[in-house]
Amino acid sequence: MWGQPVELVRRVVDLSYLADSDAEKAHNFLDFSPVGGIDVLKLNLGDNSQFDCYLASIPATYLVQIYSAYGTRLIEKNVRAYLGNKKANKGIESTIKEAPETFVALNNGLVMVAEDVETSAGKLKKLKNFQIVNGGQTTATLYYTYKAAERMKKKDEGKRIKDNFAKIQVPLKIVRIKKSTLESDGFDFAAQIPIAANTQNAIKASDLSASVKYYQEFEKISRELTTSNGDYWFFERARGSYKAEEDKFIGQRKGKNIFRTKYPKEKMFDKTDLAVSALCWDLKPMSACKGAQLAFLEFNEGVKERIPDVKEVKELICKWLIFSTLERRLKEENRKNPRTIVNYSIYLFSKKYGNRIEWSEIWSLQKVPEEILYPLTELAKKLDQTIRRNMGNEMINMFARKDQCLELVDRAEISLDHPFETSRYIR
């Protein structure tokens, strides 16, 4: 009851107790037995259930240490990575700072999936092959709030906030999915949990496909492809993952600079970027003009059952490179609604030369050669004039979604022969 004395117990727990030394993936175990385990309740779901379910609460200090060890790998099955100081996350931070004892009541907590759960006498001892599939915002907010408190110039205030963590219990639901359920009939049960459970921040259509194998493999391959510049492309499979990875180096200027050098911001792109660009190269500009989320849904239907290889990843990155560079050039020239014009310019270019481009040469160069960019820009300008002369009183981005616009572009007498035909990047 309120007003009654509460006994608070603080334990110092070595990080090795909580996480296996191999932190490359959050696919090992958490060991709570050195501190006696944590209270847990196993629900009676019957023998025919597809999973076992456990309810517990986990000390916030544990979560900070776990996230420190695993980073975004711990929440890679979330539909999004840490989204920063959004409204819901501000509320979490406020509770940490001002009312830590109420956290367990006010926060929805975490959902973890695990391959195995070891309990004894009502205590959770170990989790094997675990992942946080819902509650990534809570976990990351706890971590970043703690780290911010460590760096506060007002040491007393920083200490007060850090001390609050000993008072915070985070609700925890653990789902041990039986192996027969995981991939039965192609249905990834674990992937559905964050979709169904996540309500704190608005979810976009592209967020719901973060766990699709195509994007997981695309991310893996792209992060391993060293460019001729010695850096790497960063494919953002989960929204906000670039910032989440960067923020791991808060207070570490050298570490942050190393990350930015390895993964330059201009080489970061996400699933909707990939989708819009790919649709235009696949001669579907009207679909691309419907907006990022609708474009993604169409693109996703074509790839969700496939696994990309290195050649495909390189080619799609090069396609995005040309697409985004052309868009940036038009923005620099103050063109209005450049995305619409880029969509149709890439469509026309791909229609004639898409199968003749030397993608390996573009990949080696890691930029769009001026002998392609300049005529593409001139093509875009002519196309812009043609569309605007014929769209009447409609907005260009709405007119671009109509068959009338596609027919207009196909009829437009815009020559593509020179200088593309003489370019060494086109067969």
C-alpha positions as CSV (number, residue, x, y, z in Angstrom):
1,M,0.0,0.0,0.0
2,W,1.1,3.6,-0.6
3,G,2.8,5.0,2.4
4,Q,4.1,1.7,3.7
5,P,7.8,1.1,3.9
6,V,9.4,-0.7,1.0
7,E,12.6,-2.7,1.2
8,L,14.8,-2.0,-1.8
9,V,17.6,-4.4,-2.6
10,R,20.5,-3.5,-4.8
11,R,22.8,-6.0,-6.3
12,V,25.9,-5.5,-8.3
13,V,25.9,-8.0,-11.1
14,D,28.8,-8.8,-13.4
15,L,27.9,-8.5,-17.0
16,S,29.3,-12.0,-17.7
17,Y,26.5,-13.4,-15.5
18,L,24.0,-12.0,-17.9
19,A,25.4,-12.5,-21.3
20,D,27.6,-15.1,-23.0
21,S,31.0,-13.8,-24.1
22,D,30.0,-14.2,-27.8
23,A,27.9,-11.1,-28.3
24,E,27.9,-11.2,-32.1
25,K,24.3,-12.3,-32.0
26,A,21.7,-12.3,-29.3
27,H,21.4,-16.1,-29.9
28,N,23.0,-17.4,-26.7
29,F,21.8,-17.2,-23.2
30,L,21.1,-15.0,-20.2
31,D,22.0,-16.6,-16.8
32,F,20.2,-15.3,-13.8
33,S,21.2,-18.1,-11.5
34,P,24.2,-16.3,-9.9
35,V,21.8,-13.8,-8.3
36,G,19.2,-16.5,-7.4
37,G,17.1,-16.0,-10.5
38,I,14.0,-13.8,-10.8
39,D,10.5,-14.6,-9.9
40,V,8.5,-16.1,-12.7
41,L,5.0,-17.6,-13.3
42,K,4.4,-20.2,-16.0
43,L,0.9,-19.9,-17.5
44,N,-1.2,-23.1,-17.9
45,L,-2.0,-23.1,-21.6
46,G,-2.7,-26.8,-22.0
47,D,-0.8,-29.6,-23.7
48,N,-1.9,-28.6,-27.2
49,S,-0.5,-25.0,-27.1
50,Q,2.0,-23.9,-29.8
51,F,4.1,-22.2,-27.1
52,D,4.8,-21.9,-23.4
53,C,4.3,-18.5,-21.8
54,Y,6.0,-17.1,-18.7
55,L,5.4,-13.8,-16.8
56,A,8.1,-12.0,-14.8
57,S,9.6,-8.6,-14.2
58,I,13.2,-7.8,-14.9
59,P,15.3,-5.1,-13.1
60,A,16.0,-2.1,-15.3
61,T,19.7,-2.3,-14.4
62,Y,19.8,-5.8,-16.0
63,L,18.3,-4.4,-19.2
64,V,20.9,-1.6,-19.4
65,Q,23.7,-4.1,-19.0
66,I,22.2,-6.5,-21.5
67,Y,21.6,-3.7,-24.1
68,S,25.2,-2.5,-23.5
69,A,26.5,-5.9,-24.4
70,Y,24.2,-6.7,-27.4
71,G,23.1,-3.3,-28.7
72,T,20.6,-3.4,-31.5
73,R,21.2,-7.1,-32.1
74,L,19.1,-7.7,-28.9
75,I,16.0,-6.1,-30.6
76,E,16.6,-7.0,-34.3
77,K,13.2,-8.8,-34.5
78,N,11.4,-5.6,-33.4
79,V,9.6,-3.9,-36.3
80,R,11.7,-0.8,-35.7
81,A,14.9,0.1,-34.0
82,Y,15.1,2.9,-31.4
83,L,13.2,5.9,-32.8
84,G,14.7,8.5,-30.6
85,N,12.9,11.0,-28.5
86,K,9.4,10.4,-29.7
87,K,6.3,11.1,-27.6
88,A,6.0,7.6,-26.1
89,N,9.7,7.5,-25.4
90,K,9.6,10.9,-23.7
91,G,6.9,9.4,-21.4
92,I,9.2,6.5,-20.5
93,E,12.1,8.8,-19.8
94,S,9.9,11.0,-17.6
95,T,8.8,8.0,-15.5
96,I,12.4,6.9,-15.1
97,K,13.4,10.3,-13.8
98,E,10.4,11.3,-11.7
99,A,8.4,8.2,-10.7
100,P,10.5,5.1,-11.1
101,E,8.4,3.0,-8.6
102,T,5.4,3.4,-11.0
103,F,7.2,2.1,-14.0
104,V,6.0,-1.5,-13.7
105,A,2.4,-0.2,-13.7
106,L,2.7,2.4,-16.4
107,N,4.8,0.6,-19.0
108,N,3.7,-2.3,-21.2
109,G,7.0,-4.0,-20.7
110,L,8.8,-6.4,-22.9
111,V,8.0,-9.6,-24.9
112,M,10.9,-12.0,-25.4
113,V,11.0,-15.2,-27.4
114,A,13.4,-17.9,-26.4
115,E,14.4,-21.3,-27.6
116,D,14.6,-22.7,-24.1
117,V,13.6,-21.4,-20.6
118,E,15.1,-22.9,-17.5
119,T,13.2,-22.4,-14.2
120,S,13.5,-23.8,-10.7
121,A,11.3,-23.3,-7.7
122,G,9.4,-20.4,-9.3
123,K,12.6,-18.7,-10.3
124,L,13.8,-17.9,-13.9
125,K,17.3,-19.2,-14.2
126,K,18.3,-19.1,-17.8
127,L,17.1,-18.0,-21.3
128,K,18.6,-19.7,-24.3
129,N,18.6,-18.1,-27.8
130,F,16.6,-15.1,-26.8
131,Q,15.4,-12.0,-28.5
132,I,13.3,-9.0,-27.5
133,V,10.5,-8.9,-30.1
134,N,8.5,-6.1,-28.5
135,G,9.7,-3.4,-26.1
136,G,12.7,-2.2,-28.1
137,Q,11.7,1.4,-27.4
138,T,11.5,0.7,-23.7
139,T,14.8,-1.1,-23.6
140,A,16.7,1.5,-25.6
141,T,15.2,4.4,-23.7
142,L,16.3,2.9,-20.4
143,Y,19.8,2.5,-21.8
144,Y,20.1,6.0,-23.3
145,T,18.6,7.6,-20.2
146,Y,21.2,5.9,-18.0
147,K,24.0,6.8,-20.3
148,A,22.8,10.5,-20.4
149,A,22.8,10.5,-16.6
150,E,26.4,9.3,-16.6
151,R,27.4,12.3,-18.7
152,M,25.5,15.0,-16.8
153,K,27.5,18.0,-15.7
154,K,25.3,18.2,-12.6
155,K,26.7,15.1,-11.0
156,D,24.1,15.0,-8.2
157,E,21.3,15.0,-10.7
158,G,23.0,12.3,-12.7
159,K,23.5,10.2,-9.6
160,R,19.8,10.6,-8.6
161,I,18.6,9.4,-12.0
162,K,21.0,6.4,-12.0
163,D,19.9,5.5,-8.5
164,N,16.3,5.5,-9.8
165,F,17.1,2.5,-11.9
166,A,17.4,0.3,-8.8
167,K,13.7,1.0,-8.2
168,I,12.5,0.1,-11.7
169,Q,11.0,-3.3,-12.5
170,V,10.1,-3.9,-16.2
171,P,7.2,-6.2,-16.9
172,L,8.4,-9.2,-19.0
173,K,6.5,-11.8,-21.0
174,I,8.6,-14.7,-22.3
175,V,7.3,-16.9,-25.1
176,R,9.0,-20.2,-25.7
177,I,7.8,-21.2,-29.1
178,K,7.8,-24.9,-29.8
179,K,10.0,-25.9,-32.8
180,S,7.1,-27.4,-34.7
181,T,5.5,-23.9,-34.7
182,L,8.4,-21.7,-35.8
183,E,8.2,-22.3,-39.5
184,S,5.1,-24.5,-39.9
185,D,3.5,-23.8,-43.3
186,G,5.9,-20.9,-43.8
187,F,4.3,-19.0,-40.9
188,D,6.9,-17.3,-38.7
189,F,5.1,-17.2,-35.4
190,A,7.8,-15.1,-33.7
191,A,7.6,-12.4,-36.4
192,Q,3.9,-11.9,-35.7
193,I,4.4,-11.0,-32.1
194,P,5.8,-7.5,-32.5
195,I,3.2,-6.7,-35.2
196,A,0.3,-7.7,-32.9
197,A,1.8,-6.3,-29.7
198,N,3.3,-3.0,-30.8
199,T,1.0,0.0,-30.1
200,Q,3.2,2.8,-28.7
201,N,4.5,4.4,-31.9
202,A,2.8,4.5,-35.3
203,I,3.7,1.5,-37.4
204,K,4.2,1.9,-41.1
205,A,3.6,-0.9,-43.7
206,S,7.3,-1.2,-44.3
207,D,8.0,-1.7,-40.6
208,L,6.0,-4.9,-40.5
209,S,8.4,-6.6,-42.9
210,A,11.6,-6.1,-41.0
211,S,11.8,-9.8,-40.2
212,V,11.2,-11.0,-43.8
213,K,14.2,-13.2,-44.9
214,Y,14.8,-11.2,-48.1
215,Y,15.6,-8.0,-46.1
216,Q,17.6,-9.9,-43.5
217,E,19.8,-11.4,-46.2
218,F,20.0,-8.1,-48.1
219,E,21.1,-6.3,-44.9
220,K,23.7,-9.0,-44.2
221,I,25.2,-8.9,-47.7
222,S,25.2,-5.2,-48.0
223,R,27.0,-4.7,-44.7
224,E,29.7,-7.1,-45.8
225,L,30.4,-5.5,-49.2
226,T,33.4,-3.3,-49.0
227,T,33.3,-0.6,-51.6
228,S,36.2,0.8,-53.6
229,N,36.3,3.7,-51.2
230,G,36.8,1.4,-48.3
231,D,33.5,2.1,-46.7
232,Y,30.1,0.2,-46.6
233,W,26.5,0.7,-47.5
234,F,24.0,0.7,-44.6
235,F,20.7,-0.8,-45.5
236,E,18.2,0.1,-42.8
237,R,16.1,-3.0,-42.5
238,A,14.4,-1.8,-39.3
239,R,13.4,1.9,-39.2
240,G,15.8,3.9,-37.1
241,S,18.6,1.3,-36.9
242,Y,21.2,3.7,-38.3
243,K,20.7,6.2,-35.5
244,A,20.4,3.4,-33.0
245,E,23.8,2.0,-34.1
246,E,25.3,5.5,-34.1
247,D,23.9,6.3,-30.7
248,K,25.7,3.3,-29.2
249,F,28.8,5.6,-29.3
250,I,27.2,8.5,-27.3
251,G,30.0,10.2,-25.4
252,Q,32.6,8.3,-27.5
253,R,33.6,10.8,-30.3
254,K,36.3,8.5,-31.7
255,G,33.9,5.5,-31.9
256,K,31.2,7.6,-33.5
257,N,33.6,9.0,-36.1
258,I,34.8,5.4,-36.9
259,F,31.2,4.4,-37.4
260,R,30.4,7.4,-39.6
261,T,33.5,6.7,-41.7
262,K,32.6,3.0,-42.1
263,Y,29.0,3.8,-42.8
264,P,28.7,7.3,-44.3
265,K,25.2,8.8,-43.8
266,E,24.9,9.3,-47.6
267,K,25.2,5.6,-48.0
268,M,22.3,4.8,-45.8
269,F,19.0,3.8,-47.4
270,D,15.9,1.9,-46.2
271,K,13.3,-0.5,-47.5
272,T,11.1,2.2,-49.1
273,D,14.1,3.7,-50.9
274,L,14.9,0.3,-52.3
275,A,11.3,-0.3,-53.3
276,V,10.6,3.0,-55.1
277,S,13.8,2.8,-57.0
278,A,13.4,-0.8,-58.0
279,L,9.8,-0.3,-59.2
280,C,10.9,2.5,-61.5
281,W,13.8,0.4,-62.9
282,D,11.2,-2.4,-63.4
283,L,9.0,0.0,-65.5
284,K,6.4,0.6,-62.9
285,P,6.6,4.4,-62.3
286,M,2.9,4.8,-61.5
287,S,3.3,2.4,-58.6
288,A,6.3,4.3,-57.4
289,C,4.3,7.6,-57.6
290,K,1.7,6.2,-55.2
291,G,4.0,7.0,-52.2
292,A,6.7,5.1,-50.3
293,Q,4.5,2.8,-48.3
294,L,2.2,1.7,-51.1
295,A,5.2,1.3,-53.4
296,F,6.8,-0.9,-50.7
297,L,3.8,-3.1,-50.4
298,E,3.9,-3.9,-54.2
299,F,7.7,-4.4,-54.2
300,N,7.5,-6.6,-51.1
301,E,5.0,-9.0,-52.8
302,G,7.6,-9.7,-55.4
303,V,10.5,-10.5,-53.1
304,K,9.2,-11.8,-49.8
305,E,9.5,-15.4,-50.9
306,R,13.0,-15.0,-52.3
307,I,16.6,-14.7,-51.0
308,P,18.9,-12.1,-52.8
309,D,22.4,-13.0,-53.8
310,V,25.4,-10.7,-54.0
311,K,24.9,-9.8,-57.6
312,E,21.3,-8.7,-57.0
313,V,22.3,-6.6,-53.9
314,K,25.0,-4.8,-55.8
315,E,22.7,-4.1,-58.7
316,L,19.9,-2.8,-56.6
317,I,22.3,-0.6,-54.6
318,C,23.6,0.8,-57.9
319,K,20.0,1.5,-59.1
320,W,19.3,3.4,-55.9
321,L,22.6,5.3,-56.3
322,I,21.6,6.5,-59.8
323,F,18.0,7.2,-58.6
324,S,19.1,9.2,-55.5
325,T,21.9,11.1,-57.2
326,L,19.5,12.3,-60.0
327,E,17.0,13.4,-57.4
328,R,19.7,15.3,-55.5
329,R,20.9,17.0,-58.7
330,L,17.3,18.2,-59.4
331,K,16.9,19.4,-55.8
332,E,20.1,21.4,-56.2
333,E,18.5,23.1,-59.2
334,N,15.4,23.9,-57.2
335,R,13.0,21.7,-59.2
336,K,9.6,21.3,-57.6
337,N,8.5,17.7,-56.7
338,P,11.7,16.2,-58.1
339,R,10.7,12.6,-57.0
340,T,7.9,12.4,-59.5
341,I,10.2,13.5,-62.3
342,V,12.9,11.1,-61.2
343,N,10.4,8.2,-61.2
344,Y,9.5,8.8,-64.8
345,S,13.1,9.6,-65.9
346,I,14.4,6.4,-64.5
347,Y,11.5,4.6,-66.2
348,L,12.3,6.0,-69.6
349,F,16.1,5.3,-69.1
350,S,15.5,1.8,-67.9
351,K,13.0,1.1,-70.7
352,K,15.7,1.6,-73.3
353,Y,19.0,0.9,-71.5
354,G,18.1,-1.1,-68.3
355,N,19.4,-4.4,-69.7
356,R,22.5,-2.8,-71.1
357,I,24.0,-1.0,-68.2
358,E,27.4,-2.3,-66.9
359,W,26.4,-2.5,-63.2
360,S,29.8,-3.9,-62.2
361,E,31.4,-0.7,-63.5
362,I,29.0,1.5,-61.6
363,W,29.6,-0.5,-58.4
364,S,33.4,-0.2,-58.8
365,L,33.1,3.6,-59.4
366,Q,30.7,4.0,-56.4
367,K,29.2,7.1,-58.0
368,V,27.2,8.1,-61.1
369,P,29.5,9.0,-63.9
370,E,28.8,12.5,-65.3
371,E,28.4,11.1,-68.8
372,I,25.3,9.4,-67.5
373,L,24.2,11.9,-64.8
374,Y,24.3,14.9,-67.1
375,P,22.1,13.6,-69.9
376,L,19.7,12.0,-67.3
377,T,19.3,15.4,-65.7
378,E,18.6,17.0,-69.1
379,L,16.1,14.2,-69.8
380,A,14.4,14.9,-66.5
381,K,14.1,18.7,-67.2
382,K,12.5,18.0,-70.6
383,L,10.1,15.5,-69.0
384,D,9.2,17.9,-66.3
385,Q,8.2,20.5,-68.9
386,T,6.2,18.0,-70.8
387,I,4.2,16.7,-67.8
388,R,3.5,20.2,-66.4
389,R,2.2,21.4,-69.8
390,N,-0.3,18.6,-69.9
391,M,-1.4,18.0,-66.4
392,G,-4.0,20.8,-66.3
393,N,-5.0,21.9,-62.8
394,E,-3.9,18.7,-61.1
395,M,-1.0,18.4,-58.7
396,I,1.9,16.7,-60.5
397,N,2.3,13.9,-57.9
398,M,-1.4,13.0,-58.3
399,F,-1.4,13.3,-62.1
400,A,1.7,11.0,-62.1
401,R,-0.4,8.1,-60.8
402,K,-2.7,8.0,-63.8
403,D,-2.5,6.0,-67.0
404,Q,-2.8,9.4,-68.8
405,C,0.6,10.4,-67.4
406,L,2.3,7.2,-68.4
407,E,0.8,7.4,-71.9
408,L,2.0,11.0,-72.2
409,V,5.6,10.1,-71.2
410,D,5.6,7.1,-73.6
411,R,4.5,9.5,-76.5
412,A,7.0,12.2,-75.6
413,E,9.5,12.8,-78.3
414,I,12.6,13.0,-76.1
415,S,15.7,11.5,-77.6
416,L,17.8,9.2,-75.5
417,D,20.3,8.1,-78.1
418,H,23.0,10.6,-77.4
419,P,25.2,10.5,-75.5
420,F,24.1,7.3,-73.8
421,E,25.0,5.3,-76.9
422,T,28.6,6.3,-76.6
423,S,29.0,5.7,-72.9
424,R,31.4,3.0,-71.8
425,Y,28.9,2.2,-69.0
426,I,26.3,1.0,-71.4
427,R,26.9,-2.1,-73.6
